[in-house]
C-alpha cells in the first residue's frame, strides 16, 4: 500500500518553479526594453498612401515656424527662422544692466526678427497664424532664449487690435523640448547638428 502512494507522488509535476522562472524572464525583458523616439517616428516616415483609404487622416505634422538659437562668436548667438538667413543676437549687450545702447541693440534685433516673421503671415485671426516654436542650444544663457521670445511676442503685440488680448487668443509661441544631456558622454555636438538641420 505504501509502495502505491510513493508511485503516485513521484508521478506529479510541480509547475510552480517553472512559472516563476517564466514570470521573472518576462519581467526582465519588459523592464530592459526601451522604445526610442526614432523607432516611434518610423510610421511618420513611411508612406501612408498605398493600400489605404484616401480619405484617411494624414500623419504629416502641422506647419510650424521654427526659430533656432545657436552659439555665435564670443557672447553672441545666431538666430535662424525656418532655415533662412541668420541674425546675430548681441549677448554682450543683453548682459548690460541697461541704457540707450542696450535698447538700441534690442530694437534692432526686434525689427530684424519681425521682418523674417512677416514672410509667414497669412490672413485671418492671430490664432490662425502658424505657431512659433523656439529651439535654443542648452549651452547658451537663458537671456538669449528670453530675448528671442520677447521679440516674437513684441511682433505679435504690434499686430493686435487691442494689446490687452489674452495669450489664448494670440498665435501660439512655445519653446521646443530641450536636448537631454547625457552624463556619460558629452552630446553637445549632436545637439548642435540637430539644431542646424531644423527647418
Buried (B, 14 or more C-beta within 10 A) or exposed (E): EEEEEEEEEEEEEEEEEEEEEEEEEEEEEEEEEEEEEEEEEEEEEEEEEEEEEEEEEEEEEEEBBBBBBBBBEEBBBBBBBBEEEBBBBBBEBBEEEEEEEBEEBBEBBBEBBBEBBEEBEEEEEBEEBBBBBBBBBEEBBEBBBEBBBBBBBBBBEEBEEEEEEEEEEBBBBEBBEEBEEEEEEEBBEEBBEBBEEBE
